[in-house]
Amino acid sequence: MGQRLSSLLGWIERLQEEKQVTLEEGWELMPVSGDASFRRYFRVVSGQMSWIAVDAPPEKENSEAFIRIARAWRQAGVNVPEVIHTDLEQGFMLLEDFGDTLFLGALTAESVDSLYREALAELHLIQRCPEAGLPLYDKQLLLQEMALFRDWFVGDLLSLPLQKDESDLLDRIQDLLVANALAQPQVVVHRDYHARNLMICGRHTPGVIDFQDAVVGPVTYDLASLLRDCYIRWLDEDVYRWVASFRDELIQQGVLDTQVSYEQFVRWFDLMGMQRHLKAIGIFSRLSRRDNKHGYLLDIPRTLGYVVDVANKYAEFAPFSEWLKRRVLPELNQRPTLFGQSI
């Protein structure tokens, strides 16, 4: 047993001794699937009751932000787990247990409309949460995220040397994507709102998790994260139908000016998705190269496919589309054992 797991067990036992949590004799601590971070999750099972114990090393994870946002969002009506007990010094938390059923495992052609209807309704609640204390999704952060694509995917994973004209092209694309993001109404953004961070919770579906990196940013960011999910893809006709419905609701709520046309909103959405997908491809590459988490490489073809499709759609991205097809896709398609599929 590792030192941190031993310390987590000791912390839970102290909670029991201090009667802050009631555990039956023979209670168990069982590992739960982790995520792309340094956090680890365990289920505390005692009779018919269960909780989620979180091991979040304080030098690597910001548990204070998680706790602050969880309490503020619960007060605003967002279905996030209740934070029951914490030890910030050690990086331990005891949370309400939302179960094991992620949206990703429940989404089918038959269920997607109803599940996304609930997810989009919850997203409207999130966007109306208090902004106080949340950092801004500013130009520096947007550029920092997109640099992951160049550094970790193109440079490290694919080992593609960039000529000056190629580097300049990526700079221009990044500037276009930053301008698109900053031109939008700014709201509260979950920043990782997708099918692996939404849970089936009975009549309270969805349960929202992994929100500690929330910011104030573009109104279409979480929408693109959900509807152009790196882990599952839907037909464009369905995606744009959901986008139109979300835009209509934003206008009714007064978040979006009626002068913002559907075409403008779709452009915001498309390009916001491209920014996110470039970041995600970089993160997936870094997880493999730096952290030995190779499973996310299988999601790169899908995620890069979104980027190519949007680049094909808009004239000012034609040089980027041509570069991707000439330089990047051949490299990816030559490595089917690494990425699992070609584009």
C-alpha positions as CSV (number, residue, x, y, z in Angstrom):
1,M,0.0,0.0,0.0
2,G,1.4,3.4,-1.0
3,Q,2.0,6.2,1.5
4,R,-0.9,8.4,0.3
5,L,-3.4,5.6,0.3
6,S,-2.4,4.7,3.8
7,S,-2.8,8.3,4.8
8,L,-6.2,8.5,3.1
9,L,-7.3,5.4,5.0
10,G,-6.1,6.9,8.3
11,W,-8.0,10.1,7.6
12,I,-11.3,8.3,7.0
13,E,-10.7,6.2,10.1
14,R,-10.3,9.5,12.1
15,L,-13.5,10.8,10.6
16,Q,-15.2,7.7,11.9
17,E,-13.6,8.0,15.4
18,E,-14.7,11.6,15.6
19,K,-18.2,10.6,14.6
20,Q,-18.1,12.9,11.5
21,V,-19.0,9.9,9.3
22,T,-20.8,6.7,10.3
23,L,-19.2,3.5,9.0
24,E,-20.3,0.0,9.7
25,E,-17.8,-2.7,10.7
26,G,-16.2,-4.2,7.6
27,W,-16.5,-1.0,5.5
28,E,-14.4,-1.0,2.3
29,L,-12.3,1.4,0.2
30,M,-12.4,0.5,-3.5
31,P,-10.6,2.2,-6.4
32,V,-12.8,4.0,-8.9
33,S,-11.6,4.9,-12.5
34,G,-9.4,7.9,-12.5
35,D,-9.1,10.7,-15.0
36,A,-6.3,12.5,-16.9
37,S,-5.2,14.4,-13.8
38,F,-3.2,13.4,-10.7
39,R,-6.3,12.9,-8.7
40,R,-7.3,9.4,-7.6
41,Y,-10.8,8.3,-6.6
42,F,-12.0,5.7,-4.2
43,R,-15.5,4.5,-3.2
44,V,-16.1,4.2,0.5
45,V,-18.7,1.5,0.9
46,S,-20.5,0.9,4.2
47,G,-23.7,-1.2,4.1
48,Q,-26.1,0.6,1.8
49,M,-24.2,3.9,2.0
50,S,-21.3,5.0,-0.1
51,W,-19.1,8.1,-0.6
52,I,-16.3,9.1,-2.9
53,A,-12.9,9.7,-1.3
54,V,-10.6,11.9,-3.4
55,D,-6.8,11.8,-3.1
56,A,-5.6,15.1,-4.7
57,P,-2.0,15.8,-4.0
58,P,-1.9,19.5,-2.9
59,E,1.3,20.2,-4.8
60,K,-0.4,19.1,-8.1
61,E,-4.2,19.7,-7.7
62,N,-6.2,22.8,-6.6
63,S,-8.7,21.3,-4.2
64,E,-9.6,24.8,-2.8
65,A,-11.0,25.8,-6.1
66,F,-13.0,22.6,-6.3
67,I,-14.5,23.1,-2.9
68,R,-15.3,26.8,-3.5
69,I,-16.9,26.2,-6.9
70,A,-18.8,23.1,-5.7
71,R,-20.5,25.1,-2.9
72,A,-21.3,28.1,-5.1
73,W,-22.7,26.0,-7.9
74,R,-24.8,23.8,-5.5
75,Q,-26.3,27.0,-4.1
76,A,-27.1,28.1,-7.7
77,G,-28.9,24.8,-8.3
78,V,-26.2,23.0,-10.4
79,N,-26.1,19.3,-9.5
80,V,-22.5,18.9,-8.4
81,P,-21.4,16.5,-5.6
82,E,-21.8,17.7,-2.0
83,V,-18.4,18.2,-0.3
84,I,-18.9,16.4,3.0
85,H,-15.4,16.6,4.6
86,T,-12.0,18.0,3.6
87,D,-8.4,18.0,4.6
88,L,-6.7,20.6,2.3
89,E,-3.3,20.1,3.9
90,Q,-3.2,16.5,2.9
91,G,-5.3,16.9,-0.2
92,F,-8.2,14.6,0.8
93,M,-11.9,15.1,0.2
94,L,-15.0,13.0,1.0
95,L,-17.8,13.7,-1.6
96,E,-21.3,12.6,-2.3
97,D,-21.3,9.5,-4.6
98,F,-23.0,10.0,-8.0
99,G,-22.6,6.3,-8.9
100,D,-20.7,4.8,-11.9
101,T,-22.8,5.6,-15.0
102,L,-21.2,8.3,-17.2
103,F,-23.1,9.9,-20.0
104,L,-20.5,8.3,-22.3
105,G,-21.7,4.8,-21.5
106,A,-25.4,5.8,-21.7
107,L,-25.4,7.8,-24.9
108,T,-27.1,6.0,-27.9
109,A,-28.9,7.2,-31.0
110,E,-32.2,6.7,-29.0
111,S,-31.1,8.4,-25.8
112,V,-28.9,11.3,-27.0
113,D,-31.7,13.9,-27.5
114,S,-33.1,13.5,-24.0
115,L,-29.7,13.3,-22.3
116,Y,-28.3,16.3,-24.2
117,R,-31.5,18.2,-23.5
118,E,-30.8,17.7,-19.8
119,A,-27.1,18.5,-20.2
120,L,-27.9,21.7,-22.1
121,A,-30.4,22.8,-19.5
122,E,-27.7,22.2,-16.8
123,L,-25.3,24.2,-18.9
124,H,-27.6,27.2,-18.8
125,L,-27.6,27.0,-15.0
126,I,-23.8,26.9,-15.0
127,Q,-23.6,30.0,-17.2
128,R,-25.7,31.9,-14.7
129,C,-23.5,31.0,-11.7
130,P,-21.6,33.8,-9.9
131,E,-18.4,34.8,-11.6
132,A,-16.7,36.0,-8.5
133,G,-13.3,34.5,-7.9
134,L,-13.1,32.7,-11.3
135,P,-10.1,33.6,-13.5
136,L,-10.7,35.0,-17.0
137,Y,-10.2,32.9,-20.1
138,D,-8.0,35.6,-21.5
139,K,-5.7,35.8,-24.6
140,Q,-2.7,34.5,-22.7
141,L,-4.5,31.3,-21.5
142,L,-6.0,30.6,-24.9
143,L,-2.6,30.9,-26.5
144,Q,-0.9,28.8,-23.8
145,E,-3.5,26.0,-24.4
146,M,-3.0,26.0,-28.2
147,A,0.8,25.9,-27.8
148,L,0.3,22.3,-26.5
149,F,-0.7,21.3,-30.1
150,R,2.5,22.7,-31.6
151,D,4.8,21.5,-28.8
152,W,3.5,18.1,-27.7
153,F,1.7,16.8,-30.8
154,V,3.5,18.3,-33.8
155,G,6.9,18.6,-32.2
156,D,7.1,15.8,-29.7
157,L,4.7,13.0,-30.6
158,L,5.0,13.4,-34.4
159,S,8.6,14.8,-34.4
160,L,7.7,17.2,-37.2
161,P,10.2,20.1,-37.6
162,L,8.4,23.3,-38.5
163,Q,9.7,25.7,-41.1
164,K,9.3,29.4,-40.4
165,D,6.3,29.7,-42.8
166,E,4.6,26.8,-41.0
167,S,5.2,28.4,-37.6
168,D,3.9,31.7,-38.9
169,L,0.8,29.9,-40.2
170,L,0.1,28.4,-36.8
171,D,0.5,31.8,-35.2
172,R,-2.1,33.3,-37.6
173,I,-4.5,30.5,-36.9
174,Q,-4.1,31.0,-33.2
175,D,-4.7,34.7,-33.5
176,L,-8.0,34.1,-35.4
177,L,-9.1,31.7,-32.8
178,V,-8.3,34.0,-29.9
179,A,-10.2,36.9,-31.6
180,N,-13.2,34.6,-32.1
181,A,-13.2,33.6,-28.4
182,L,-12.9,37.1,-27.0
183,A,-15.6,38.5,-29.4
184,Q,-18.3,36.4,-27.7
185,P,-20.3,37.2,-24.6
186,Q,-18.4,36.0,-21.5
187,V,-20.1,33.7,-19.0
188,V,-19.1,31.1,-16.4
189,V,-17.4,28.2,-18.2
190,H,-17.0,24.6,-16.8
191,R,-14.1,24.1,-19.2
192,D,-14.4,20.3,-19.5
193,Y,-18.1,19.8,-20.1
194,H,-18.4,16.5,-21.9
195,A,-19.7,12.9,-21.7
196,R,-17.0,11.7,-19.3
197,N,-17.7,14.5,-16.8
198,L,-21.5,14.1,-16.8
199,M,-23.2,11.3,-14.9
200,I,-26.6,9.6,-14.8
201,C,-28.1,10.4,-11.4
202,G,-31.7,9.3,-11.7
203,R,-34.2,12.2,-11.7
204,H,-31.3,14.6,-11.0
205,T,-29.4,13.8,-14.2
206,P,-26.9,15.1,-15.1
207,G,-24.5,15.0,-12.2
208,V,-21.6,17.4,-13.0
209,I,-18.0,16.6,-12.0
210,D,-14.5,17.8,-12.7
211,F,-15.3,21.5,-12.6
212,Q,-12.4,22.8,-10.6
213,D,-10.8,24.6,-13.6
214,A,-13.9,26.8,-14.2
215,V,-13.3,30.2,-15.7
216,V,-15.2,33.2,-17.1
217,G,-15.0,32.8,-20.9
218,P,-16.8,32.4,-24.3
219,V,-20.4,31.5,-24.3
220,T,-19.9,28.7,-26.8
221,Y,-17.0,27.0,-25.1
222,D,-18.8,24.4,-23.1
223,L,-21.4,24.0,-25.9
224,A,-18.6,23.0,-28.2
225,S,-17.0,20.8,-25.6
226,L,-20.3,18.8,-25.2
227,L,-21.5,18.7,-28.8
228,R,-18.1,18.2,-30.4
229,D,-17.0,15.8,-27.7
230,C,-13.4,14.3,-28.1
231,Y,-14.8,10.9,-27.0
232,I,-18.0,10.5,-29.1
233,R,-19.1,12.1,-32.4
234,W,-22.6,12.9,-33.7
235,L,-23.9,13.9,-37.1
236,D,-23.5,17.5,-38.0
237,E,-27.2,17.9,-38.7
238,D,-27.9,16.9,-35.1
239,V,-25.1,19.0,-33.7
240,Y,-26.4,22.2,-35.4
241,R,-29.9,21.5,-34.4
242,W,-28.8,21.4,-30.7
243,V,-26.7,24.6,-31.3
244,A,-29.7,26.4,-32.7
245,S,-31.9,25.4,-29.8
246,F,-29.2,26.6,-27.3
247,R,-28.9,29.9,-29.1
248,D,-32.6,30.5,-29.0
249,E,-32.6,29.9,-25.2
250,L,-29.7,32.2,-24.7
251,I,-31.6,35.0,-26.5
252,Q,-34.7,34.3,-24.4
253,Q,-32.6,34.6,-21.2
254,G,-31.1,37.9,-22.4
255,V,-27.5,36.4,-22.4
256,L,-27.3,36.8,-26.2
257,D,-28.3,39.9,-28.2
258,T,-30.9,39.2,-30.8
259,Q,-28.6,40.9,-33.4
260,V,-26.3,37.9,-33.2
261,S,-27.4,35.8,-36.2
262,Y,-27.5,32.1,-36.3
263,E,-24.7,32.1,-38.8
264,Q,-22.5,34.2,-36.5
265,F,-23.3,32.0,-33.5
266,V,-22.3,28.9,-35.5
267,R,-19.0,30.5,-36.5
268,W,-18.3,31.2,-32.9
269,F,-19.2,27.6,-32.0
270,D,-17.1,26.1,-34.8
271,L,-14.0,28.1,-34.2
272,M,-14.3,27.7,-30.4
273,G,-14.4,24.0,-30.9
274,M,-11.2,24.2,-33.0
275,Q,-9.4,26.0,-30.2
276,R,-10.5,23.4,-27.7
277,H,-9.6,20.5,-30.0
278,L,-6.1,21.8,-30.7
279,K,-5.6,22.1,-26.9
280,A,-7.0,18.6,-26.4
281,I,-4.8,17.0,-29.0
282,G,-1.8,18.6,-27.3
283,I,-2.9,17.3,-23.9
284,F,-3.5,13.8,-25.2
285,S,0.0,13.8,-26.6
286,R,1.5,15.1,-23.4
287,L,-0.3,12.5,-21.3
288,S,1.3,9.8,-23.4
289,R,4.8,11.3,-23.8
290,R,5.2,12.7,-20.3
291,D,2.8,10.8,-18.0
292,N,2.7,7.3,-19.7
293,K,-1.1,7.5,-20.1
294,H,-1.3,6.2,-23.7
295,G,-5.1,5.5,-23.9
296,Y,-5.9,9.0,-25.0
297,L,-4.0,8.7,-28.2
298,L,-6.9,6.7,-29.6
299,D,-9.0,9.9,-29.3
300,I,-6.7,12.0,-31.4
301,P,-8.0,10.9,-34.8
302,R,-11.6,11.9,-33.9
303,T,-10.5,15.2,-32.3
304,L,-8.2,16.1,-35.2
305,G,-11.1,15.1,-37.6
306,Y,-13.1,18.0,-36.1
307,V,-10.3,20.4,-36.7
308,V,-9.9,19.3,-40.3
309,D,-13.7,19.6,-40.9
310,V,-13.9,23.1,-39.5
311,A,-10.7,24.2,-41.4
312,N,-12.4,23.0,-44.6
313,K,-15.5,25.0,-43.9
314,Y,-14.0,28.5,-43.6
315,A,-12.0,30.2,-46.4
316,E,-9.5,31.9,-44.1
317,F,-8.5,28.5,-42.7
318,A,-7.8,27.0,-46.2
319,P,-4.0,27.3,-45.8
320,F,-4.3,25.5,-42.4
321,S,-6.5,22.8,-43.9
322,E,-4.0,22.3,-46.7
323,W,-1.1,22.1,-44.2
324,L,-2.9,19.6,-42.0
325,K,-3.6,17.3,-45.0
326,R,-0.1,17.7,-46.5
327,R,2.0,17.5,-43.3
328,V,0.1,16.1,-40.4
329,L,-2.5,13.6,-41.6
330,P,0.1,11.5,-43.5
331,E,2.2,11.2,-40.3
332,L,-0.8,10.2,-38.3
333,N,-2.1,7.7,-40.9
334,Q,1.3,6.0,-41.0
335,R,0.9,5.0,-37.3
336,P,-2.3,3.0,-37.0
337,T,-1.0,1.0,-34.1
338,L,-0.4,4.2,-32.2
339,F,-3.6,6.0,-32.9
340,G,-6.0,3.1,-33.6
341,Q,-7.4,4.5,-36.8
342,S,-6.7,6.9,-39.7
343,I,-8.5,10.0,-40.9
